[in-house]
Amino acid sequence: MRGDRLHSVPVKPAKRRRILEHVVETSFSPDKEYDEKTVNRVLSQWCEGGEVDHVTIRRYLIDARLLTRESGTYRVAS
């Protein structure tokens, strides 16, 4: 990560999780719901000019249980 952009994602799980936590903490509000289009737009901004795409980051966030997805609605996991 350089500044506010993801250029790659760490392979080591602990480092990856810290990066993903930072993305969630700085981009999403815990008391708000987001549609997929909004999540994609936010994550695309993080991925501009990097080697990783927003779909991969979204999947990592779901897999790490940092975001939840239900019926097309995303929320910060509690």
N, C-alpha and C positions, 0 to 999 in steps of 0.2 A: 504494500500500500504506500502510495506517495501522496501526501496531502489528503485530499478528499476523493481520491480515485483508487480503485482496485486494479492493479496491473497483473496480478496473479493471486492465486489462493495457496496459502501454505499447505504442504502435505501433512505435516504433523498436526494431529487432531487438536491439541491444546492451543497451538498458535492460531489455527483456523477458527476455533471457537471464539477466541478473543477478538479477532477481526470481525466475525459475524455479529458478535454482541455489540461491538462498536457501531456497526452499520444499523442495527435495530435501534439502539439507544439514541442515535443522532438523526434517524430518519422517520421513525414511527412513534406515535403516541399510544401508550398502553390502554387508554380509555376510548379509543376510536376504532371503527371498522373500516376496512379498505376493500375495494373491489380489485380484481386482478389487473385491470388496466392501470390503476393507480400504482399498485405495487410494482408492476413492470416499468412504469415511467420513472419511479423513484430509483429502482435498482439500476436501470439503464444509465442514469446519471453517474452512478458509482463506477460503472464499467467502461465509460467512454475512453477510448484509446488504449485499453488494456487487452490482455489475452483471455479474459474470462467474460462470459456473457451473462445477462441478467437472469436468464432461465436457469442456469447452473446455480447462481447465487440464491435464487428463490428456492430451488430444491434443497440446497444446503441448509437454508434457514428452516425449512419445514422438517427436514431430517434431524436437525439439531434441536428441534422443538422450541425454537426461538419465536417462530410464527406458527399460528395454527390456521388451518383452512377447513372451512365447512360450508358446503353449498355455494362455492365461489366467493365466499367472504373470508378475508384474512384479518387476523388480530394478533397483537403481541401476546405471546404465551405468558400465563401467570405462574 
